[in-house]
Amino acid sequence: MTKKIIGICMSPRKNSETAKLLTEALRGAAFEGAEVELIKIDDKKISPCTACSYCSKYSSCYKEDDLKLILDKMNEADGIIIGSPVYFYDVTAQCKMLIDRSISIQPINGNKVGGIITVAGSLGHSEAIKTLNMFYSVQGITSAGFVSSYGEVDDKPRAKASAFELGIKMVKMSNVLKNSEAFTMHNHYAFGTHTK
């Protein structure tokens, strides 16, 4: 069965450096035989979580914006690569909205694999990677790793090659995960806060 790998570019810029690396990663996944899709949020209408608790009652978000469609695609995919430029030493506000609103479909699970791409002008990669790794952990998604780059991606052939390899790895890991119960969702509770 053909794997579906999606790349989600959380940069508000058109033709961003982040999108370039995501494109390379998806080329790698396609080379390995996956069906791929690049989703860019630069032309999407998305809004933040308002903590209304609608999703805790109905297992979906009441907001009918573009982010809800992206969450649906995440649920359907075998692999998810999230790419974010580094804004103020972490992921973009748009990326944080995706993370926060994903509670409406938690756990995404389904033995999915996740990849991370970050692009920065200077510092901040480590915090952005940490944020996305925690997101994957909470959602029961196994991380395939990350690729980070500075500045103009076209001047970084090793970054592009690494992104391509990440895409290949995503498909190979997805093939392993889909045939194993060892990576299914686990409960992650901080006892005393989320439990009685």
Biotite code that builds the C-alpha atoms (Angstrom):
import biotite.structure as struc

atoms = struc.array([
    struc.Atom([0.000, 0.000, 0.000], chain_id="A", res_id=1, res_name="MET", atom_name="CA", element="C"),
    struc.Atom([1.341, 3.440, -0.959], chain_id="A", res_id=2, res_name="THR", atom_name="CA", element="C"),
    struc.Atom([2.286, 5.655, 1.970], chain_id="A", res_id=3, res_name="LYS", atom_name="CA", element="C"),
    struc.Atom([1.036, 9.235, 2.190], chain_id="A", res_id=4, res_name="LYS", atom_name="CA", element="C"),
    struc.Atom([3.568, 11.776, 3.461], chain_id="A", res_id=5, res_name="ILE", atom_name="CA", element="C"),
    struc.Atom([2.531, 15.395, 3.900], chain_id="A", res_id=6, res_name="ILE", atom_name="CA", element="C"),
    struc.Atom([4.733, 18.405, 4.461], chain_id="A", res_id=7, res_name="GLY", atom_name="CA", element="C"),
    struc.Atom([3.221, 21.352, 6.307], chain_id="A", res_id=8, res_name="ILE", atom_name="CA", element="C"),
    struc.Atom([5.010, 24.667, 5.807], chain_id="A", res_id=9, res_name="CYS", atom_name="CA", element="C"),
    struc.Atom([4.274, 26.948, 8.756], chain_id="A", res_id=10, res_name="MET", atom_name="CA", element="C"),
    struc.Atom([5.945, 29.996, 7.228], chain_id="A", res_id=11, res_name="SER", atom_name="CA", element="C"),
    struc.Atom([3.688, 32.971, 6.455], chain_id="A", res_id=12, res_name="PRO", atom_name="CA", element="C"),
    struc.Atom([5.982, 33.910, 3.551], chain_id="A", res_id=13, res_name="ARG", atom_name="CA", element="C"),
    struc.Atom([5.384, 32.838, -0.010], chain_id="A", res_id=14, res_name="LYS", atom_name="CA", element="C"),
    struc.Atom([8.326, 30.940, -1.522], chain_id="A", res_id=15, res_name="ASN", atom_name="CA", element="C"),
    struc.Atom([9.954, 30.586, 1.878], chain_id="A", res_id=16, res_name="SER", atom_name="CA", element="C"),
    struc.Atom([13.243, 28.866, 2.605], chain_id="A", res_id=17, res_name="GLU", atom_name="CA", element="C"),
    struc.Atom([11.301, 26.437, 4.800], chain_id="A", res_id=18, res_name="THR", atom_name="CA", element="C"),
    struc.Atom([9.108, 25.455, 1.841], chain_id="A", res_id=19, res_name="ALA", atom_name="CA", element="C"),
    struc.Atom([12.220, 24.778, -0.233], chain_id="A", res_id=20, res_name="LYS", atom_name="CA", element="C"),
    struc.Atom([13.535, 22.264, 2.300], chain_id="A", res_id=21, res_name="LEU", atom_name="CA", element="C"),
    struc.Atom([10.122, 20.674, 2.695], chain_id="A", res_id=22, res_name="LEU", atom_name="CA", element="C"),
    struc.Atom([9.946, 20.271, -1.075], chain_id="A", res_id=23, res_name="THR", atom_name="CA", element="C"),
    struc.Atom([13.265, 18.412, -0.990], chain_id="A", res_id=24, res_name="GLU", atom_name="CA", element="C"),
    struc.Atom([12.028, 16.155, 1.816], chain_id="A", res_id=25, res_name="ALA", atom_name="CA", element="C"),
    struc.Atom([8.874, 15.351, -0.134], chain_id="A", res_id=26, res_name="LEU", atom_name="CA", element="C"),
    struc.Atom([10.969, 14.634, -3.224], chain_id="A", res_id=27, res_name="ARG", atom_name="CA", element="C"),
    struc.Atom([12.838, 12.074, -1.143], chain_id="A", res_id=28, res_name="GLY", atom_name="CA", element="C"),
    struc.Atom([9.585, 10.517, 0.056], chain_id="A", res_id=29, res_name="ALA", atom_name="CA", element="C"),
    struc.Atom([8.262, 10.382, -3.513], chain_id="A", res_id=30, res_name="ALA", atom_name="CA", element="C"),
    struc.Atom([11.551, 8.810, -4.652], chain_id="A", res_id=31, res_name="PHE", atom_name="CA", element="C"),
    struc.Atom([10.896, 6.092, -2.066], chain_id="A", res_id=32, res_name="GLU", atom_name="CA", element="C"),
    struc.Atom([7.422, 5.526, -3.565], chain_id="A", res_id=33, res_name="GLY", atom_name="CA", element="C"),
    struc.Atom([5.173, 7.642, -1.336], chain_id="A", res_id=34, res_name="ALA", atom_name="CA", element="C"),
    struc.Atom([2.301, 9.854, -2.362], chain_id="A", res_id=35, res_name="GLU", atom_name="CA", element="C"),
    struc.Atom([3.222, 13.366, -1.200], chain_id="A", res_id=36, res_name="VAL", atom_name="CA", element="C"),
    struc.Atom([1.547, 16.711, -0.637], chain_id="A", res_id=37, res_name="GLU", atom_name="CA", element="C"),
    struc.Atom([2.958, 20.097, 0.355], chain_id="A", res_id=38, res_name="LEU", atom_name="CA", element="C"),
    struc.Atom([0.592, 22.245, 2.399], chain_id="A", res_id=39, res_name="ILE", atom_name="CA", element="C"),
    struc.Atom([1.527, 25.913, 2.746], chain_id="A", res_id=40, res_name="LYS", atom_name="CA", element="C"),
    struc.Atom([-0.221, 28.194, 5.192], chain_id="A", res_id=41, res_name="ILE", atom_name="CA", element="C"),
    struc.Atom([0.807, 31.503, 3.592], chain_id="A", res_id=42, res_name="ASP", atom_name="CA", element="C"),
    struc.Atom([-2.596, 31.769, 1.895], chain_id="A", res_id=43, res_name="ASP", atom_name="CA", element="C"),
    struc.Atom([-4.675, 30.007, 4.549], chain_id="A", res_id=44, res_name="LYS", atom_name="CA", element="C"),
    struc.Atom([-7.066, 31.424, 7.110], chain_id="A", res_id=45, res_name="LYS", atom_name="CA", element="C"),
    struc.Atom([-6.333, 29.970, 10.513], chain_id="A", res_id=46, res_name="ILE", atom_name="CA", element="C"),
    struc.Atom([-7.267, 31.036, 13.996], chain_id="A", res_id=47, res_name="SER", atom_name="CA", element="C"),
    struc.Atom([-6.026, 30.148, 17.468], chain_id="A", res_id=48, res_name="PRO", atom_name="CA", element="C"),
    struc.Atom([-7.518, 27.815, 20.040], chain_id="A", res_id=49, res_name="CYS", atom_name="CA", element="C"),
    struc.Atom([-9.906, 29.619, 22.368], chain_id="A", res_id=50, res_name="THR", atom_name="CA", element="C"),
    struc.Atom([-10.024, 26.894, 25.049], chain_id="A", res_id=51, res_name="ALA", atom_name="CA", element="C"),
    struc.Atom([-13.796, 26.571, 24.621], chain_id="A", res_id=52, res_name="CYS", atom_name="CA", element="C"),
    struc.Atom([-13.743, 22.806, 25.377], chain_id="A", res_id=53, res_name="SER", atom_name="CA", element="C"),
    struc.Atom([-15.992, 22.040, 22.372], chain_id="A", res_id=54, res_name="TYR", atom_name="CA", element="C"),
    struc.Atom([-13.504, 19.409, 21.197], chain_id="A", res_id=55, res_name="CYS", atom_name="CA", element="C"),
    struc.Atom([-13.539, 17.611, 24.556], chain_id="A", res_id=56, res_name="SER", atom_name="CA", element="C"),
    struc.Atom([-17.272, 17.024, 24.100], chain_id="A", res_id=57, res_name="LYS", atom_name="CA", element="C"),
    struc.Atom([-17.459, 16.370, 20.351], chain_id="A", res_id=58, res_name="TYR", atom_name="CA", element="C"),
    struc.Atom([-13.916, 15.229, 19.370], chain_id="A", res_id=59, res_name="SER", atom_name="CA", element="C"),
    struc.Atom([-13.618, 17.940, 16.737], chain_id="A", res_id=60, res_name="SER", atom_name="CA", element="C"),
    struc.Atom([-13.076, 21.674, 16.532], chain_id="A", res_id=61, res_name="CYS", atom_name="CA", element="C"),
    struc.Atom([-16.077, 23.870, 15.826], chain_id="A", res_id=62, res_name="TYR", atom_name="CA", element="C"),
    struc.Atom([-14.004, 26.315, 13.755], chain_id="A", res_id=63, res_name="LYS", atom_name="CA", element="C"),
    struc.Atom([-14.531, 25.834, 10.036], chain_id="A", res_id=64, res_name="GLU", atom_name="CA", element="C"),
    struc.Atom([-11.266, 27.411, 8.900], chain_id="A", res_id=65, res_name="ASP", atom_name="CA", element="C"),
    struc.Atom([-8.361, 26.109, 6.813], chain_id="A", res_id=66, res_name="ASP", atom_name="CA", element="C"),
    struc.Atom([-6.584, 24.694, 9.846], chain_id="A", res_id=67, res_name="LEU", atom_name="CA", element="C"),
    struc.Atom([-9.381, 22.189, 10.389], chain_id="A", res_id=68, res_name="LYS", atom_name="CA", element="C"),
    struc.Atom([-8.767, 20.851, 6.869], chain_id="A", res_id=69, res_name="LEU", atom_name="CA", element="C"),
    struc.Atom([-5.040, 20.553, 7.627], chain_id="A", res_id=70, res_name="ILE", atom_name="CA", element="C"),
    struc.Atom([-5.790, 18.602, 10.817], chain_id="A", res_id=71, res_name="LEU", atom_name="CA", element="C"),
    struc.Atom([-7.943, 16.215, 8.763], chain_id="A", res_id=72, res_name="ASP", atom_name="CA", element="C"),
    struc.Atom([-5.048, 15.667, 6.357], chain_id="A", res_id=73, res_name="LYS", atom_name="CA", element="C"),
    struc.Atom([-2.734, 14.991, 9.308], chain_id="A", res_id=74, res_name="MET", atom_name="CA", element="C"),
    struc.Atom([-5.149, 12.321, 10.532], chain_id="A", res_id=75, res_name="ASN", atom_name="CA", element="C"),
    struc.Atom([-5.165, 10.644, 7.117], chain_id="A", res_id=76, res_name="GLU", atom_name="CA", element="C"),
    struc.Atom([-1.389, 10.743, 6.482], chain_id="A", res_id=77, res_name="ALA", atom_name="CA", element="C"),
    struc.Atom([1.138, 8.031, 7.315], chain_id="A", res_id=78, res_name="ASP", atom_name="CA", element="C"),
    struc.Atom([3.848, 10.623, 7.839], chain_id="A", res_id=79, res_name="GLY", atom_name="CA", element="C"),
    struc.Atom([3.886, 14.316, 8.717], chain_id="A", res_id=80, res_name="ILE", atom_name="CA", element="C"),
    struc.Atom([6.810, 16.670, 8.176], chain_id="A", res_id=81, res_name="ILE", atom_name="CA", element="C"),
    struc.Atom([6.330, 20.015, 9.871], chain_id="A", res_id=82, res_name="ILE", atom_name="CA", element="C"),
    struc.Atom([8.544, 22.837, 8.705], chain_id="A", res_id=83, res_name="GLY", atom_name="CA", element="C"),
    struc.Atom([8.814, 26.120, 10.562], chain_id="A", res_id=84, res_name="SER", atom_name="CA", element="C"),
    struc.Atom([11.082, 29.103, 10.336], chain_id="A", res_id=85, res_name="PRO", atom_name="CA", element="C"),
    struc.Atom([12.427, 30.201, 13.692], chain_id="A", res_id=86, res_name="VAL", atom_name="CA", element="C"),
    struc.Atom([10.640, 33.270, 15.045], chain_id="A", res_id=87, res_name="TYR", atom_name="CA", element="C"),
    struc.Atom([11.913, 34.649, 18.322], chain_id="A", res_id=88, res_name="PHE", atom_name="CA", element="C"),
    struc.Atom([13.823, 31.437, 19.119], chain_id="A", res_id=89, res_name="TYR", atom_name="CA", element="C"),
    struc.Atom([10.916, 29.034, 18.527], chain_id="A", res_id=90, res_name="ASP", atom_name="CA", element="C"),
    struc.Atom([8.272, 27.991, 15.981], chain_id="A", res_id=91, res_name="VAL", atom_name="CA", element="C"),
    struc.Atom([6.000, 30.528, 14.316], chain_id="A", res_id=92, res_name="THR", atom_name="CA", element="C"),
    struc.Atom([2.686, 31.633, 15.804], chain_id="A", res_id=93, res_name="ALA", atom_name="CA", element="C"),
    struc.Atom([0.938, 29.775, 12.979], chain_id="A", res_id=94, res_name="GLN", atom_name="CA", element="C"),
    struc.Atom([2.757, 26.584, 13.952], chain_id="A", res_id=95, res_name="CYS", atom_name="CA", element="C"),
    struc.Atom([1.764, 27.013, 17.583], chain_id="A", res_id=96, res_name="LYS", atom_name="CA", element="C"),
    struc.Atom([-1.870, 27.385, 16.476], chain_id="A", res_id=97, res_name="MET", atom_name="CA", element="C"),
    struc.Atom([-1.583, 24.053, 14.658], chain_id="A", res_id=98, res_name="LEU", atom_name="CA", element="C"),
    struc.Atom([-0.138, 22.426, 17.773], chain_id="A", res_id=99, res_name="ILE", atom_name="CA", element="C"),
    struc.Atom([-2.773, 23.903, 20.089], chain_id="A", res_id=100, res_name="ASP", atom_name="CA", element="C"),
    struc.Atom([-5.705, 23.086, 17.842], chain_id="A", res_id=101, res_name="ARG", atom_name="CA", element="C"),
    struc.Atom([-4.488, 19.501, 17.318], chain_id="A", res_id=102, res_name="SER", atom_name="CA", element="C"),
    struc.Atom([-5.952, 18.703, 20.732], chain_id="A", res_id=103, res_name="ILE", atom_name="CA", element="C"),
    struc.Atom([-9.272, 18.389, 18.900], chain_id="A", res_id=104, res_name="SER", atom_name="CA", element="C"),
    struc.Atom([-8.010, 15.217, 17.176], chain_id="A", res_id=105, res_name="ILE", atom_name="CA", element="C"),
    struc.Atom([-5.739, 13.909, 19.929], chain_id="A", res_id=106, res_name="GLN", atom_name="CA", element="C"),
    struc.Atom([-4.301, 11.374, 19.707], chain_id="A", res_id=107, res_name="PRO", atom_name="CA", element="C"),
    struc.Atom([-3.422, 11.557, 16.010], chain_id="A", res_id=108, res_name="ILE", atom_name="CA", element="C"),
    struc.Atom([-1.577, 8.270, 16.494], chain_id="A", res_id=109, res_name="ASN", atom_name="CA", element="C"),
    struc.Atom([-2.144, 5.486, 13.963], chain_id="A", res_id=110, res_name="GLY", atom_name="CA", element="C"),
    struc.Atom([1.556, 4.535, 14.013], chain_id="A", res_id=111, res_name="ASN", atom_name="CA", element="C"),
    struc.Atom([2.518, 7.729, 12.233], chain_id="A", res_id=112, res_name="LYS", atom_name="CA", element="C"),
    struc.Atom([6.021, 9.038, 11.716], chain_id="A", res_id=113, res_name="VAL", atom_name="CA", element="C"),
    struc.Atom([6.980, 12.701, 12.035], chain_id="A", res_id=114, res_name="GLY", atom_name="CA", element="C"),
    struc.Atom([9.807, 14.803, 10.655], chain_id="A", res_id=115, res_name="GLY", atom_name="CA", element="C"),
    struc.Atom([10.997, 18.296, 11.505], chain_id="A", res_id=116, res_name="ILE", atom_name="CA", element="C"),
    struc.Atom([12.509, 21.034, 9.352], chain_id="A", res_id=117, res_name="ILE", atom_name="CA", element="C"),
    struc.Atom([13.614, 24.381, 10.751], chain_id="A", res_id=118, res_name="THR", atom_name="CA", element="C"),
    struc.Atom([15.213, 27.368, 9.070], chain_id="A", res_id=119, res_name="VAL", atom_name="CA", element="C"),
    struc.Atom([16.651, 30.329, 10.964], chain_id="A", res_id=120, res_name="ALA", atom_name="CA", element="C"),
    struc.Atom([18.593, 33.523, 10.424], chain_id="A", res_id=121, res_name="GLY", atom_name="CA", element="C"),
    struc.Atom([20.606, 32.979, 13.592], chain_id="A", res_id=122, res_name="SER", atom_name="CA", element="C"),
    struc.Atom([19.772, 31.207, 16.864], chain_id="A", res_id=123, res_name="LEU", atom_name="CA", element="C"),
    struc.Atom([16.704, 29.286, 17.972], chain_id="A", res_id=124, res_name="GLY", atom_name="CA", element="C"),
    struc.Atom([16.745, 25.936, 16.193], chain_id="A", res_id=125, res_name="HIS", atom_name="CA", element="C"),
    struc.Atom([16.969, 23.896, 19.387], chain_id="A", res_id=126, res_name="SER", atom_name="CA", element="C"),
    struc.Atom([13.832, 25.398, 20.939], chain_id="A", res_id=127, res_name="GLU", atom_name="CA", element="C"),
    struc.Atom([11.812, 24.972, 17.744], chain_id="A", res_id=128, res_name="ALA", atom_name="CA", element="C"),
    struc.Atom([12.942, 21.346, 17.451], chain_id="A", res_id=129, res_name="ILE", atom_name="CA", element="C"),
    struc.Atom([12.111, 20.742, 21.109], chain_id="A", res_id=130, res_name="LYS", atom_name="CA", element="C"),
    struc.Atom([8.608, 22.180, 20.633], chain_id="A", res_id=131, res_name="THR", atom_name="CA", element="C"),
    struc.Atom([7.912, 19.958, 17.626], chain_id="A", res_id=132, res_name="LEU", atom_name="CA", element="C"),
    struc.Atom([9.411, 16.856, 19.243], chain_id="A", res_id=133, res_name="ASN", atom_name="CA", element="C"),
    struc.Atom([7.169, 17.375, 22.267], chain_id="A", res_id=134, res_name="MET", atom_name="CA", element="C"),
    struc.Atom([4.185, 17.777, 19.946], chain_id="A", res_id=135, res_name="PHE", atom_name="CA", element="C"),
    struc.Atom([4.999, 14.452, 18.276], chain_id="A", res_id=136, res_name="TYR", atom_name="CA", element="C"),
    struc.Atom([5.524, 12.763, 21.624], chain_id="A", res_id=137, res_name="SER", atom_name="CA", element="C"),
    struc.Atom([2.187, 13.935, 23.027], chain_id="A", res_id=138, res_name="VAL", atom_name="CA", element="C"),
    struc.Atom([0.369, 12.911, 19.855], chain_id="A", res_id=139, res_name="GLN", atom_name="CA", element="C"),
    struc.Atom([1.933, 9.428, 19.802], chain_id="A", res_id=140, res_name="GLY", atom_name="CA", element="C"),
    struc.Atom([3.914, 10.122, 16.616], chain_id="A", res_id=141, res_name="ILE", atom_name="CA", element="C"),
    struc.Atom([7.397, 8.609, 16.251], chain_id="A", res_id=142, res_name="THR", atom_name="CA", element="C"),
    struc.Atom([9.989, 11.189, 15.247], chain_id="A", res_id=143, res_name="SER", atom_name="CA", element="C"),
    struc.Atom([12.279, 10.459, 12.311], chain_id="A", res_id=144, res_name="ALA", atom_name="CA", element="C"),
    struc.Atom([14.538, 13.370, 13.220], chain_id="A", res_id=145, res_name="GLY", atom_name="CA", element="C"),
    struc.Atom([15.144, 16.872, 11.963], chain_id="A", res_id=146, res_name="PHE", atom_name="CA", element="C"),
    struc.Atom([16.970, 18.993, 9.423], chain_id="A", res_id=147, res_name="VAL", atom_name="CA", element="C"),
    struc.Atom([17.995, 22.539, 10.304], chain_id="A", res_id=148, res_name="SER", atom_name="CA", element="C"),
    struc.Atom([19.454, 25.208, 8.070], chain_id="A", res_id=149, res_name="SER", atom_name="CA", element="C"),
    struc.Atom([20.470, 28.842, 8.220], chain_id="A", res_id=150, res_name="TYR", atom_name="CA", element="C"),
    struc.Atom([19.715, 31.510, 5.649], chain_id="A", res_id=151, res_name="GLY", atom_name="CA", element="C"),
    struc.Atom([19.390, 30.833, 1.928], chain_id="A", res_id=152, res_name="GLU", atom_name="CA", element="C"),
    struc.Atom([18.664, 27.149, 1.333], chain_id="A", res_id=153, res_name="VAL", atom_name="CA", element="C"),
    struc.Atom([19.805, 27.285, -2.299], chain_id="A", res_id=154, res_name="ASP", atom_name="CA", element="C"),
    struc.Atom([23.323, 27.955, -1.008], chain_id="A", res_id=155, res_name="ASP", atom_name="CA", element="C"),
    struc.Atom([23.197, 24.868, 1.244], chain_id="A", res_id=156, res_name="LYS", atom_name="CA", element="C"),
    struc.Atom([23.465, 21.688, -0.859], chain_id="A", res_id=157, res_name="PRO", atom_name="CA", element="C"),
    struc.Atom([24.065, 19.559, 2.242], chain_id="A", res_id=158, res_name="ARG", atom_name="CA", element="C"),
    struc.Atom([20.859, 20.846, 3.857], chain_id="A", res_id=159, res_name="ALA", atom_name="CA", element="C"),
    struc.Atom([18.889, 19.999, 0.712], chain_id="A", res_id=160, res_name="LYS", atom_name="CA", element="C"),
    struc.Atom([20.481, 16.542, 0.551], chain_id="A", res_id=161, res_name="ALA", atom_name="CA", element="C"),
    struc.Atom([19.698, 15.943, 4.222], chain_id="A", res_id=162, res_name="SER", atom_name="CA", element="C"),
    struc.Atom([16.079, 16.947, 3.684], chain_id="A", res_id=163, res_name="ALA", atom_name="CA", element="C"),
    struc.Atom([15.859, 14.534, 0.742], chain_id="A", res_id=164, res_name="PHE", atom_name="CA", element="C"),
    struc.Atom([17.241, 11.763, 2.977], chain_id="A", res_id=165, res_name="GLU", atom_name="CA", element="C"),
    struc.Atom([14.732, 12.656, 5.711], chain_id="A", res_id=166, res_name="LEU", atom_name="CA", element="C"),
    struc.Atom([11.921, 12.059, 3.211], chain_id="A", res_id=167, res_name="GLY", atom_name="CA", element="C"),
    struc.Atom([13.324, 8.633, 2.328], chain_id="A", res_id=168, res_name="ILE", atom_name="CA", element="C"),
    struc.Atom([13.675, 7.788, 6.019], chain_id="A", res_id=169, res_name="LYS", atom_name="CA", element="C"),
    struc.Atom([10.074, 8.833, 6.680], chain_id="A", res_id=170, res_name="MET", atom_name="CA", element="C"),
    struc.Atom([8.745, 6.269, 4.201], chain_id="A", res_id=171, res_name="VAL", atom_name="CA", element="C"),
    struc.Atom([11.020, 3.486, 5.440], chain_id="A", res_id=172, res_name="LYS", atom_name="CA", element="C"),
    struc.Atom([10.045, 4.144, 9.047], chain_id="A", res_id=173, res_name="MET", atom_name="CA", element="C"),
    struc.Atom([6.372, 4.292, 8.110], chain_id="A", res_id=174, res_name="SER", atom_name="CA", element="C"),
    struc.Atom([6.643, 0.823, 6.573], chain_id="A", res_id=175, res_name="ASN", atom_name="CA", element="C"),
    struc.Atom([8.087, -0.516, 9.838], chain_id="A", res_id=176, res_name="VAL", atom_name="CA", element="C"),
    struc.Atom([5.641, 1.307, 12.111], chain_id="A", res_id=177, res_name="LEU", atom_name="CA", element="C"),
    struc.Atom([2.537, 0.213, 10.229], chain_id="A", res_id=178, res_name="LYS", atom_name="CA", element="C"),
    struc.Atom([3.468, -3.423, 10.834], chain_id="A", res_id=179, res_name="ASN", atom_name="CA", element="C"),
    struc.Atom([4.107, -3.100, 14.557], chain_id="A", res_id=180, res_name="SER", atom_name="CA", element="C"),
    struc.Atom([1.948, -2.603, 17.618], chain_id="A", res_id=181, res_name="GLU", atom_name="CA", element="C"),
    struc.Atom([4.981, -1.468, 19.600], chain_id="A", res_id=182, res_name="ALA", atom_name="CA", element="C"),
    struc.Atom([4.520, 2.144, 18.511], chain_id="A", res_id=183, res_name="PHE", atom_name="CA", element="C"),
    struc.Atom([0.831, 2.620, 19.122], chain_id="A", res_id=184, res_name="THR", atom_name="CA", element="C"),
    struc.Atom([-0.432, 5.404, 21.370], chain_id="A", res_id=185, res_name="MET", atom_name="CA", element="C"),
    struc.Atom([0.495, 5.408, 25.018], chain_id="A", res_id=186, res_name="HIS", atom_name="CA", element="C"),
    struc.Atom([-1.086, 7.396, 27.822], chain_id="A", res_id=187, res_name="ASN", atom_name="CA", element="C"),
    struc.Atom([0.979, 10.381, 28.893], chain_id="A", res_id=188, res_name="HIS", atom_name="CA", element="C"),
    struc.Atom([-0.337, 11.898, 32.047], chain_id="A", res_id=189, res_name="TYR", atom_name="CA", element="C"),
    struc.Atom([1.156, 14.151, 34.677], chain_id="A", res_id=190, res_name="ALA", atom_name="CA", element="C"),
    struc.Atom([-0.461, 12.526, 37.685], chain_id="A", res_id=191, res_name="PHE", atom_name="CA", element="C"),
    struc.Atom([-2.127, 15.033, 39.914], chain_id="A", res_id=192, res_name="GLY", atom_name="CA", element="C"),
    struc.Atom([-2.982, 17.444, 37.093], chain_id="A", res_id=193, res_name="THR", atom_name="CA", element="C"),
    struc.Atom([-4.753, 15.456, 34.367], chain_id="A", res_id=194, res_name="HIS", atom_name="CA", element="C"),
    struc.Atom([-5.891, 12.599, 36.578], chain_id="A", res_id=195, res_name="THR", atom_name="CA", element="C"),
    struc.Atom([-7.624, 12.070, 39.903], chain_id="A", res_id=196, res_name="LYS", atom_name="CA", element="C"),
])
